Amino acid sequence: MQYVRDMSKAAKTPRATSTPDSPESSAGTRAAAQRLKMRRELAAAAMELFATKGYEATTVDEIAAAAGVARRTFFRHFRSKEEAIFPDHDDTLVRAEAVLNAASPHEHPLDTVCRGIKEVMKMYAGSPAVSVARYRLTREVPTLREREIASVARYERLFTRYLLGHFDERDHHDGNDDPLLAEVAASAVVTAHNHVLRRWLRAGGQGDVEAQLDHAFAIVRETFGSGIGARPAAPGGPAASEPAAPAPAVPSGPAATASTTGDVVVAVARTDASLDEVMRTIQEALKKG
């Protein structure tokens, strides 16, 4: 496995436009802030109407009126009413990509991806009450659940591309499992985030979600870190591929099973299975494969 240490080859180079203090940059920042403010106001109006009238009975015209804007203004920001309850996903995806693009060439790529997805958690943790209400609503409305799944898939594709960018493309050939490992690792990061987020939302947005997320990422790092971009240990210190806090051993059981079929690992787990158990089951399946 050849880790690409030259980040200029692995990450996109931000386009040089205007300096941070230029009038063009300031105007663009203000416009972006106003855009996000309006999207959040529309989302708040939609959430309130969904809660009082029901999702199906609420119309776009009612959402726009509740936010004090015209129907055409609504459609400048959202394509449909189901999209209106996820006002921050586009901006969060941009922030997550910015984290990847600005990463140090000495940082382990899996650590970079974990930092990137923390931007998603910040979005939810910034407004716990709204996030909890939205979570409950998506459980009740299949259309909204599908929209949420599509948003998660966008993050997963971003992180998969990033991890794949840290392998030498010339080394992609039959029998090389690096691309598979990158995709599985990206899925694991997203799964770890979603597991912690779902548990936090079910608890009503209570608890130290950042500490829970760090613990989950330590498990992912322990499971996949040694195979992705591992670098030698610093003098007198641990290897960079070692996790900050090893996860406690959790015996596998019927709550999670995994099997290998060719170059694919298939894992099945109950929704109440612990993250430790799921990750350990996948790790054992990869070793057997």
C-alpha positions as CSV (number, residue, x, y, z in Angstrom):
1,M,0.0,0.0,0.0
2,Q,1.5,3.3,-1.0
3,Y,0.3,6.3,0.8
4,V,0.4,9.5,-1.2
5,R,2.1,12.1,1.0
6,D,2.0,14.9,-1.5
7,M,-1.3,16.5,-0.6
8,S,-1.3,18.5,-3.8
9,K,-2.0,15.3,-5.6
10,A,-4.7,14.1,-3.2
11,A,-6.7,17.2,-2.5
12,K,-8.3,19.9,-4.6
13,T,-6.6,23.2,-4.8
14,P,-8.9,26.0,-3.7
15,R,-9.5,28.5,-6.5
16,A,-7.8,31.8,-6.0
17,T,-10.4,34.5,-6.2
18,S,-10.2,37.4,-3.8
19,T,-8.3,38.0,-0.7
20,P,-10.1,37.5,2.7
21,D,-10.3,41.3,3.3
22,S,-11.3,42.3,-0.2
23,P,-14.7,44.0,-0.9
24,E,-15.6,41.0,-3.1
25,S,-14.9,38.6,-0.3
26,S,-16.8,40.6,2.3
27,A,-19.8,40.9,0.0
28,G,-19.8,37.2,-0.7
29,T,-19.6,36.4,3.0
30,R,-22.6,38.7,3.8
31,A,-24.6,37.2,0.9
32,A,-23.9,33.6,2.1
33,A,-24.9,34.6,5.7
34,Q,-28.1,36.1,4.5
35,R,-28.8,33.1,2.4
36,L,-28.3,30.7,5.3
37,K,-30.4,33.0,7.6
38,M,-33.4,32.9,5.1
39,R,-33.0,29.1,4.7
40,R,-33.2,28.6,8.4
41,E,-36.2,30.9,8.8
42,L,-38.0,28.9,6.1
43,A,-37.0,25.7,7.8
44,A,-38.2,26.9,11.2
45,A,-41.6,27.9,9.7
46,A,-41.9,24.5,7.9
47,M,-41.1,22.6,11.1
48,E,-43.7,24.5,13.1
49,L,-46.4,23.9,10.5
50,F,-45.4,20.2,10.2
51,A,-45.8,19.9,13.9
52,T,-49.1,21.6,14.1
53,K,-50.8,20.7,10.8
54,G,-49.0,17.6,9.8
55,Y,-46.5,17.2,7.0
56,E,-48.9,16.1,4.3
57,A,-51.4,18.9,5.0
58,T,-48.8,21.7,4.9
59,T,-48.3,23.5,1.6
60,V,-45.3,25.5,0.3
61,D,-47.5,28.6,0.2
62,E,-48.3,28.3,3.9
63,I,-44.6,27.8,4.7
64,A,-43.7,31.0,2.7
65,A,-46.5,33.0,4.3
66,A,-45.4,31.9,7.8
67,A,-41.9,33.0,7.1
68,G,-43.1,36.3,5.7
69,V,-41.9,35.8,2.1
70,A,-43.3,35.1,-1.3
71,R,-43.7,31.7,-2.8
72,R,-40.9,32.4,-5.4
73,T,-38.6,33.3,-2.6
74,F,-39.1,29.8,-1.1
75,F,-38.2,28.2,-4.4
76,R,-35.1,30.2,-4.7
77,H,-33.8,28.4,-1.6
78,F,-35.6,25.0,-1.8
79,R,-36.9,22.8,-4.5
80,S,-39.6,21.2,-2.3
81,K,-41.1,21.3,1.2
82,E,-39.2,18.1,2.2
83,E,-36.0,19.8,1.4
84,A,-36.9,22.7,3.6
85,I,-36.3,20.9,6.9
86,F,-32.6,20.3,5.9
87,P,-31.4,23.9,5.4
88,D,-27.8,23.3,6.5
89,H,-26.7,20.2,4.6
90,D,-25.3,22.0,1.6
91,D,-23.2,24.4,3.7
92,T,-22.1,21.7,6.0
93,L,-20.9,19.6,3.0
94,V,-18.8,22.6,1.9
95,R,-17.3,23.0,5.3
96,A,-16.5,19.3,5.5
97,E,-14.7,19.4,2.1
98,A,-12.8,22.5,3.3
99,V,-11.5,20.6,6.2
100,L,-10.2,17.9,3.9
101,N,-8.6,20.3,1.4
102,A,-6.8,22.2,4.2
103,A,-5.5,19.1,6.0
104,S,-1.8,18.9,6.8
105,P,0.2,16.4,4.7
106,H,1.4,14.9,8.0
107,E,-2.1,14.1,9.3
108,H,-3.4,10.6,9.0
109,P,-6.1,10.7,6.3
110,L,-8.6,8.8,8.5
111,D,-8.1,11.4,11.2
112,T,-8.8,14.1,8.6
113,V,-12.0,12.4,7.6
114,C,-13.1,12.2,11.2
115,R,-12.5,15.9,11.6
116,G,-14.5,16.5,8.5
117,I,-17.5,14.7,9.6
118,K,-17.4,16.5,13.0
119,E,-18.7,19.5,10.9
120,V,-21.9,17.5,10.4
121,M,-22.3,16.8,14.2
122,K,-21.8,20.5,14.9
123,M,-24.7,21.3,12.6
124,Y,-27.0,19.0,14.7
125,A,-25.6,20.0,18.1
126,G,-25.9,23.7,17.3
127,S,-29.7,23.5,17.6
128,P,-30.6,20.4,19.8
129,A,-34.3,21.1,20.0
130,V,-34.7,21.5,16.2
131,S,-32.5,18.5,15.6
132,V,-34.6,16.3,17.9
133,A,-37.9,17.5,16.4
134,R,-36.6,16.9,12.9
135,Y,-35.4,13.4,13.9
136,R,-38.9,12.5,15.2
137,L,-40.5,13.9,12.0
138,T,-38.2,11.9,9.7
139,R,-39.1,8.7,11.6
140,E,-42.8,9.4,10.7
141,V,-42.5,10.5,7.1
142,P,-40.9,8.1,4.6
143,T,-40.2,10.9,2.1
144,L,-38.2,12.8,4.6
145,R,-36.3,9.7,5.7
146,E,-35.3,9.1,2.0
147,R,-34.1,12.7,1.8
148,E,-32.0,12.2,5.0
149,I,-30.5,9.0,3.5
150,A,-29.5,10.9,0.3
151,S,-27.8,13.5,2.4
152,V,-25.8,10.9,4.3
153,A,-24.7,9.3,1.0
154,R,-23.3,12.7,-0.2
155,Y,-21.0,12.8,2.9
156,E,-19.9,9.2,2.4
157,R,-19.0,9.8,-1.3
158,L,-16.9,12.9,-0.2
159,F,-15.0,10.9,2.4
160,T,-14.5,7.9,0.1
161,R,-13.0,10.1,-2.7
162,Y,-10.7,11.6,-0.1
163,L,-9.4,8.3,1.2
164,L,-9.0,6.9,-2.3
165,G,-7.0,10.0,-3.2
166,H,-4.3,8.9,-0.7
167,F,-3.5,5.7,-2.5
168,D,-1.2,5.7,-5.5
169,E,-3.5,5.3,-8.5
170,R,-0.8,3.2,-10.3
171,D,-1.2,0.6,-7.5
172,H,-4.9,0.0,-8.3
173,H,-5.0,-3.4,-9.8
174,D,-6.6,-6.8,-9.4
175,G,-5.9,-8.3,-6.0
176,N,-5.2,-4.9,-4.4
177,D,-7.7,-4.2,-1.6
178,D,-6.8,-0.6,-1.0
179,P,-9.9,0.8,-2.8
180,L,-12.1,-1.6,-0.9
181,L,-10.5,-0.6,2.4
182,A,-11.0,3.1,1.6
183,E,-14.7,2.6,0.9
184,V,-15.2,0.5,4.0
185,A,-13.3,2.9,6.2
186,A,-15.4,5.9,4.8
187,S,-18.6,4.0,5.5
188,A,-17.3,3.1,9.0
189,V,-16.7,6.8,9.8
190,V,-20.2,7.8,8.6
191,T,-21.7,4.8,10.4
192,A,-19.9,5.7,13.7
193,H,-21.2,9.3,13.4
194,N,-24.7,8.3,12.6
195,H,-24.8,5.8,15.5
196,V,-23.7,8.4,18.0
197,L,-26.0,11.0,16.5
198,R,-29.0,8.7,16.6
199,R,-28.3,7.8,20.2
200,W,-28.0,11.4,21.2
201,L,-31.2,12.4,19.4
202,R,-33.1,9.5,21.1
203,A,-31.9,10.9,24.4
204,G,-33.5,14.3,23.6
205,G,-30.2,15.9,22.6
206,Q,-28.7,15.4,26.1
207,G,-25.2,14.2,26.9
208,D,-21.6,15.0,25.8
209,V,-22.0,14.1,22.2
210,E,-18.5,15.2,21.3
211,A,-16.9,12.8,23.8
212,Q,-19.2,10.0,22.5
213,L,-18.1,10.8,18.9
214,D,-14.4,10.8,19.8
215,H,-14.8,7.3,21.4
216,A,-16.6,6.0,18.3
217,F,-13.8,7.4,16.0
218,A,-11.2,5.7,18.2
219,I,-12.8,2.4,17.5
220,V,-12.8,3.1,13.7
221,R,-9.2,4.2,13.9
222,E,-8.2,1.0,15.7
223,T,-10.0,-1.1,13.2
224,F,-8.9,0.5,10.0
225,G,-6.2,3.0,10.8
226,S,-3.2,0.6,10.4
227,G,-4.1,-0.1,6.8
228,I,-4.6,3.5,5.5
229,G,-1.7,5.9,5.3
230,A,0.1,4.6,8.4
231,R,3.3,6.5,9.1
232,P,6.3,5.5,11.3
233,A,6.3,6.3,15.0
234,A,7.9,9.4,16.3
235,P,11.0,8.9,18.5
236,G,10.0,7.9,21.9
237,G,6.3,8.0,21.1
238,P,3.6,5.6,19.8
239,A,3.0,4.9,16.1
240,A,0.7,7.4,14.4
241,S,-1.6,4.6,13.4
242,E,-2.3,3.7,17.1
243,P,-5.6,5.0,18.4
244,A,-5.6,7.6,21.2
245,A,-7.8,5.4,23.4
246,P,-8.2,1.7,22.5
247,A,-11.8,0.5,22.6
248,P,-12.7,-2.1,25.2
249,A,-13.1,-5.7,24.0
250,V,-16.7,-6.5,23.2
251,P,-17.6,-10.1,22.4
252,S,-19.4,-10.7,19.1
253,G,-22.9,-12.1,19.2
254,P,-26.1,-12.5,17.4
255,A,-26.6,-8.7,17.4
256,A,-24.1,-8.4,14.6
257,T,-22.9,-10.8,11.9
258,A,-20.5,-10.3,8.9
259,S,-19.5,-12.5,6.0
260,T,-17.2,-12.2,3.0
261,T,-18.2,-12.8,-0.6
262,G,-15.3,-12.3,-2.9
263,D,-14.0,-8.8,-2.4
264,V,-17.1,-7.6,-0.5
265,V,-17.8,-7.7,3.2
266,V,-21.5,-7.9,4.2
267,A,-22.5,-6.9,7.7
268,V,-25.9,-7.2,9.3
269,A,-26.7,-5.7,12.7
270,R,-29.7,-4.9,14.9
271,T,-30.3,-1.3,15.5
272,D,-29.7,-1.8,19.2
273,A,-26.2,-3.4,18.6
274,S,-23.3,-1.5,20.1
275,L,-20.9,0.2,17.8
276,D,-18.0,-1.7,19.4
277,E,-19.7,-5.0,18.5
278,V,-20.5,-4.0,15.0
279,M,-16.9,-2.7,14.3
280,R,-15.3,-5.8,15.9
281,T,-17.5,-8.1,13.8
282,I,-16.5,-6.3,10.6
283,Q,-12.8,-6.5,11.6
284,E,-12.9,-10.2,12.2
285,A,-14.6,-10.8,8.8
286,L,-11.9,-8.8,7.1
287,K,-9.2,-10.9,8.7
288,K,-10.9,-14.1,7.7
289,G,-11.3,-12.8,4.1
